[in-house]
């Protein structure tokens, strides 16, 4: 950060951190499971941001599907309650309710993305142990 750093820089850095951390998690899951991520369904308030969704698609080099209802945690609770009281007969009924709002496909060059991701790893490493508690 410098004196020239503005709110927009902080916002962009935050969105980039979300996307890079998503790749960190996806790569760890792939390493543990041996299954390659071919697409990712996203949710939560942050996915309303088209820049974030496109960036995640680019960084992961995979398709991103954003649902019409992006707060699926709350929706999942409602679905669980509905299943418990018999409003829905099965989880198959629930799958029919999930609708895509928008899909994002990778647009960035994979080599350039890998270079950016390597810089992310360098930045994370440099940030470790920089603050000491007295």
GROMACS elastic network, one bead per residue, 0.5 to 0.9 nm:
[ bonds ]
;  ai    aj funct       b0    kb
    1     4     6  0.77346   500
    1     5     6  0.58494   500
    2     5     6  0.53147   500
    2     6     6  0.89710   500
    3     6     6  0.82119   500
    5     8     6  0.81197   500
    5     9     6  0.60897   500
    5    10     6  0.75707   500
    6     9     6  0.53459   500
    6    10     6  0.67164   500
    6    11     6  0.89154   500
    7    10     6  0.51721   500
    7    11     6  0.62299   500
    7    12     6  0.86586   500
    8    11     6  0.50555   500
    8    12     6  0.61143   500
    8    13     6  0.85101   500
    9    12     6  0.51886   500
    9    13     6  0.60670   500
    9    14     6  0.85568   500
   10    13     6  0.50565   500
   10    14     6  0.61164   500
   10    15     6  0.86907   500
   11    14     6  0.51022   500
   11    15     6  0.63130   500
   11    16     6  0.86354   500
   12    15     6  0.51118   500
   12    16     6  0.60805   500
   12    17     6  0.84932   500
   12    52     6  0.89635   500
   13    16     6  0.50532   500
   13    17     6  0.60386   500
   13    18     6  0.86700   500
   14    17     6  0.50570   500
   14    18     6  0.63475   500
   14    19     6  0.88119   500
   15    18     6  0.51524   500
   15    19     6  0.64160   500
   15    20     6  0.87339   500
   15    46     6  0.85986   500
   15    51     6  0.82524   500
   15    52     6  0.59197   500
   15    55     6  0.84490   500
   16    19     6  0.51110   500
   16    20     6  0.60934   500
   16    21     6  0.84597   500
   16    52     6  0.74131   500
   16    55     6  0.74242   500
   16    56     6  0.83533   500
   17    20     6  0.51044   500
   17    21     6  0.59101   500
   17    22     6  0.83560   500
   17   120     6  0.82493   500
   18    21     6  0.52205   500
   18    22     6  0.61100   500
   18    23     6  0.87746   500
   18    52     6  0.80919   500
   18    56     6  0.82752   500
   19    22     6  0.50352   500
   19    23     6  0.64521   500
   19    24     6  0.87724   500
   19    52     6  0.69954   500
   19    53     6  0.82577   500
   19    55     6  0.65696   500
   19    57     6  0.85905   500
   19    59     6  0.69021   500
   19    60     6  0.82126   500
   20    23     6  0.50677   500
   20    24     6  0.62787   500
   20    25     6  0.87755   500
   20    56     6  0.76337   500
   20    59     6  0.69859   500
   20    60     6  0.84436   500
   20   117     6  0.68850   500
   20   120     6  0.72160   500
   20   121     6  0.89509   500
   21    25     6  0.62466   500
   21    26     6  0.85139   500
   22    25     6  0.51625   500
   22    26     6  0.60615   500
   22    27     6  0.85462   500
   22    56     6  0.75351   500
   22    59     6  0.88682   500
   22    60     6  0.80590   500
   23    27     6  0.59458   500
   23    28     6  0.84137   500
   23    56     6  0.78816   500
   23    59     6  0.68996   500
   23    60     6  0.57890   500
   23   117     6  0.87665   500
   24    27     6  0.53584   500
   24    28     6  0.62708   500
   24    29     6  0.87243   500
   25    28     6  0.50772   500
   25    29     6  0.61348   500
   25    30     6  0.85639   500
   26    29     6  0.50925   500
   26    30     6  0.61048   500
   26    31     6  0.85726   500
   26    36     6  0.87723   500
   26    37     6  0.71170   500
   26    60     6  0.80642   500
   27    30     6  0.50077   500
   27    31     6  0.60769   500
   27    32     6  0.85910   500
   27    36     6  0.86122   500
   27    37     6  0.84712   500
   28    31     6  0.50786   500
   28    32     6  0.61963   500
   28    33     6  0.85571   500
   29    32     6  0.51383   500
   29    33     6  0.59345   500
   29    34     6  0.79134   500
   29    35     6  0.79135   500
   29    36     6  0.87188   500
   29    37     6  0.87530   500
   30    33     6  0.51967   500
   30    34     6  0.51500   500
   30    35     6  0.52163   500
   30    36     6  0.56153   500
   30    37     6  0.69747   500
   31    34     6  0.55104   500
   31    35     6  0.77417   500
   31    36     6  0.87050   500
   32    35     6  0.82509   500
   33    36     6  0.83912   500
   35    38     6  0.89732   500
   37    40     6  0.72324   500
   37    60     6  0.84530   500
   37    62     6  0.72714   500
   38    61     6  0.86730   500
   38    62     6  0.57510   500
   38    63     6  0.68789   500
   39    57     6  0.87860   500
   39    62     6  0.53814   500
   39    64     6  0.58168   500
   39    65     6  0.75020   500
   40    57     6  0.85361   500
   40    62     6  0.72859   500
   40    63     6  0.62651   500
   40    65     6  0.61856   500
   40    66     6  0.86857   500
   41    63     6  0.85424   500
   41    64     6  0.58599   500
   41    66     6  0.60518   500
   41    67     6  0.75914   500
   42    47     6  0.67721   500
   42    53     6  0.83240   500
   42    64     6  0.69378   500
   42    65     6  0.62512   500
   42    66     6  0.54231   500
   42    67     6  0.73370   500
   42    70     6  0.77410   500
   43    46     6  0.76787   500
   43    47     6  0.59769   500
   43    48     6  0.85963   500
   43    65     6  0.89872   500
   43    66     6  0.66174   500
   43    67     6  0.70490   500
   43    69     6  0.80084   500
   43    71     6  0.60633   500
   43    72     6  0.62235   500
   43    73     6  0.82133   500
   44    47     6  0.58945   500
   44    48     6  0.79066   500
   44    69     6  0.89424   500
   44    70     6  0.52625   500
   44    72     6  0.69225   500
   44    73     6  0.77755   500
   45    48     6  0.58947   500
   45    49     6  0.82689   500
   45    70     6  0.64603   500
   45    71     6  0.65661   500
   46    49     6  0.58918   500
   46    52     6  0.76080   500
   46    53     6  0.87696   500
   46    70     6  0.88346   500
   47    50     6  0.69603   500
   47    51     6  0.88470   500
   47    52     6  0.66588   500
   47    53     6  0.61324   500
   47    66     6  0.71104   500
   47    70     6  0.71708   500
   48    51     6  0.89407   500
   48    52     6  0.82688   500
   48    53     6  0.81047   500
   48    66     6  0.83916   500
   48    70     6  0.75448   500
   49    52     6  0.54231   500
   49    53     6  0.65584   500
   49    54     6  0.88603   500
   50    53     6  0.51275   500
   50    54     6  0.61105   500
   50    55     6  0.84105   500
   50   104     6  0.87475   500
   51    54     6  0.52460   500
   51    55     6  0.59756   500
   51    56     6  0.85377   500
   52    55     6  0.50160   500
   52    56     6  0.60550   500
   52    57     6  0.85540   500
   53    56     6  0.51288   500
   53    57     6  0.62332   500
   53    58     6  0.86614   500
   53    64     6  0.68445   500
   53    65     6  0.85850   500
   53    66     6  0.80386   500
   53   103     6  0.87032   500
   53   104     6  0.67364   500
   54    57     6  0.50327   500
   54    58     6  0.61765   500
   54    59     6  0.85981   500
   54    64     6  0.78411   500
   54   103     6  0.89891   500
   54   104     6  0.57560   500
   54   105     6  0.71619   500
   54   106     6  0.71826   500
   54   107     6  0.80514   500
   55    58     6  0.50107   500
   55    59     6  0.59945   500
   55    60     6  0.83741   500
   55   106     6  0.82205   500
   55   107     6  0.89752   500
   55   108     6  0.87159   500
   56    59     6  0.51035   500
   56    60     6  0.58384   500
   56    61     6  0.79023   500
   56    62     6  0.82197   500
   56    63     6  0.88489   500
   56    64     6  0.75001   500
   56   104     6  0.87858   500
   56   106     6  0.84580   500
   57    60     6  0.53137   500
   57    61     6  0.54503   500
   57    62     6  0.52582   500
   57    63     6  0.57017   500
   57    64     6  0.56937   500
   57   104     6  0.62285   500
   57   105     6  0.57547   500
   57   106     6  0.50376   500
   57   107     6  0.79506   500
   57   108     6  0.88339   500
   58    62     6  0.70347   500
   58    63     6  0.86309   500
   58   104     6  0.88269   500
   58   105     6  0.72978   500
   58   107     6  0.60237   500
   58   108     6  0.54725   500
   58   109     6  0.79749   500
   58   110     6  0.77203   500
   58   113     6  0.70198   500
   59    62     6  0.80483   500
   59   106     6  0.78984   500
   59   108     6  0.80682   500
   59   110     6  0.79767   500
   59   113     6  0.57943   500
   59   114     6  0.77258   500
   59   116     6  0.85922   500
   59   117     6  0.75157   500
   60    63     6  0.82597   500
   60   106     6  0.80219   500
   60   113     6  0.86104   500
   61   105     6  0.77477   500
   61   106     6  0.53527   500
   61   107     6  0.83805   500
   61   108     6  0.81703   500
   61   109     6  0.88755   500
   61   110     6  0.69001   500
   61   113     6  0.84420   500
   62   104     6  0.84543   500
   62   105     6  0.64241   500
   62   106     6  0.61277   500
   63   103     6  0.69611   500
   63   104     6  0.56750   500
   63   106     6  0.67039   500
   64   102     6  0.83828   500
   64   103     6  0.55916   500
   64   105     6  0.65188   500
   64   106     6  0.87170   500
   65   100     6  0.64371   500
   65   101     6  0.76468   500
   65   102     6  0.61521   500
   65   104     6  0.65153   500
   66    69     6  0.83697   500
   66    70     6  0.71113   500
   66    99     6  0.86218   500
   66   100     6  0.57920   500
   66   101     6  0.56146   500
   66   102     6  0.53982   500
   66   103     6  0.61611   500
   66   104     6  0.82021   500
   67    70     6  0.56457   500
   67    71     6  0.89517   500
   67    72     6  0.85852   500
   67    98     6  0.68209   500
   67    99     6  0.55601   500
   67   102     6  0.70214   500
   67   103     6  0.88031   500
   68    98     6  0.76737   500
   68    99     6  0.57454   500
   68   100     6  0.55365   500
   68   102     6  0.79122   500
   69    72     6  0.64589   500
   69    75     6  0.80439   500
   69    98     6  0.79626   500
   69    99     6  0.78340   500
   69   100     6  0.85505   500
   69   101     6  0.80477   500
   70    73     6  0.86201   500
   70    75     6  0.89053   500
   71    74     6  0.59095   500
   71    75     6  0.64872   500
   71    76     6  0.87997   500
   72    76     6  0.56877   500
   72    77     6  0.84211   500
   73    76     6  0.50651   500
   73    77     6  0.64856   500
   73    78     6  0.88404   500
   74    77     6  0.51712   500
   74    78     6  0.64403   500
   74    79     6  0.86963   500
   75    78     6  0.50404   500
   75    79     6  0.61169   500
   75    80     6  0.86078   500
   76    80     6  0.60861   500
   76    81     6  0.85736   500
   77    80     6  0.50956   500
   77    81     6  0.62545   500
   77    82     6  0.85693   500
   78    81     6  0.51345   500
   78    82     6  0.60921   500
   78    83     6  0.86075   500
   79    83     6  0.60831   500
   79    84     6  0.85078   500
   79    87     6  0.88581   500
   79    88     6  0.80517   500
   79    91     6  0.86597   500
   79    94     6  0.73067   500
   80    83     6  0.51351   500
   80    84     6  0.61406   500
   80    85     6  0.87988   500
   81    84     6  0.50276   500
   81    85     6  0.63763   500
   81    86     6  0.85842   500
   81    87     6  0.84315   500
   82    85     6  0.53725   500
   82    86     6  0.60524   500
   82    88     6  0.59326   500
   82    89     6  0.88946   500
   83    86     6  0.50629   500
   83    87     6  0.58326   500
   83    88     6  0.51269   500
   83    89     6  0.65671   500
   83    90     6  0.68834   500
   83    91     6  0.78712   500
   84    87     6  0.76998   500
   84    88     6  0.83764   500
   85    88     6  0.80297   500
   86    89     6  0.59768   500
   86    90     6  0.86987   500
   88    91     6  0.76299   500
   88    92     6  0.89647   500
   88    93     6  0.63983   500
   88    94     6  0.74692   500
   89    92     6  0.81384   500
   89    93     6  0.67986   500
   89    94     6  0.89966   500
   90    93     6  0.55405   500
   90    94     6  0.71348   500
   91    95     6  0.64038   500
   91    96     6  0.89768   500
   92    95     6  0.51526   500
   92    96     6  0.67749   500
   93    96     6  0.55557   500
   93    97     6  0.71936   500
   94    97     6  0.52749   500
   94    98     6  0.70988   500
   95    98     6  0.55023   500
   95    99     6  0.87671   500
   96    99     6  0.77224   500
  100   103     6  0.72589   500
  104   107     6  0.88465   500
  106   109     6  0.82230   500
  106   110     6  0.86713   500
  107   110     6  0.88517   500
  108   111     6  0.86308   500
  108   112     6  0.72806   500
  108   113     6  0.67657   500
  109   112     6  0.53577   500
  109   113     6  0.62419   500
  109   114     6  0.87421   500
  110   113     6  0.50096   500
  110   114     6  0.61572   500
  110   115     6  0.87071   500
  111   114     6  0.51104   500
  111   115     6  0.63529   500
  111   116     6  0.87536   500
  112   115     6  0.50903   500
  112   116     6  0.62912   500
  112   117     6  0.86053   500
  113   116     6  0.50656   500
  113   117     6  0.60794   500
  113   118     6  0.85751   500
  114   118     6  0.60937   500
  114   119     6  0.86358   500
  115   118     6  0.50948   500
  115   119     6  0.63918   500
  115   120     6  0.87595   500
  116   119     6  0.50893   500
  116   120     6  0.63555   500
  116   121     6  0.88633   500
  117   121     6  0.64136   500
  117   122     6  0.87164   500
  118   121     6  0.50764   500
  118   122     6  0.63162   500
  118   123     6  0.86887   500
  119   123     6  0.61119   500
  119   124     6  0.85905   500
  120   123     6  0.50427   500
  120   124     6  0.61853   500
  120   125     6  0.85821   500
  121   124     6  0.51323   500
  121   125     6  0.61833   500
  121   126     6  0.86552   500
  122   125     6  0.51074   500
  122   126     6  0.61870   500
  122   127     6  0.86690   500
  123   126     6  0.51041   500
  123   127     6  0.61988   500
  123   128     6  0.89368   500
  124   127     6  0.51702   500
  124   128     6  0.66678   500
  125   128     6  0.55260   500
  125   129     6  0.89552   500
  126   129     6  0.81482   500
  126   130     6  0.77120   500
  127   130     6  0.58351   500
  127   131     6  0.86010   500
  128   131     6  0.79725   500
  129   132     6  0.66582   500
